[in-house]
Amino acid sequence: MLKCREIEQLASDYLDQDLSFGQLMAFKMHLFICHNCRNYVRQLKITITSIKLMPANQIIVDDKTKELAKLLRENARKH
């Protein structure tokens, strides 16, 4: 069975539907029993969706936030 740390590492691949059958079954089994990981994956999906909806010209003044938004946008394009 996967551990929470592994769920965190595989969450993007899960949302991209890029897990092997075995990984997918282990991932879903873990989500079935772990409320915290279900919330984590749900929040990641919401974040990716929000980034997709964010206007490209929205002003982001903080450099760290700007870099995070760039990474999230790149990830959102995969979905």
Order of alpha helices (4+ residues) and beta strands (2+ residues): alpha-alpha-alpha-alpha
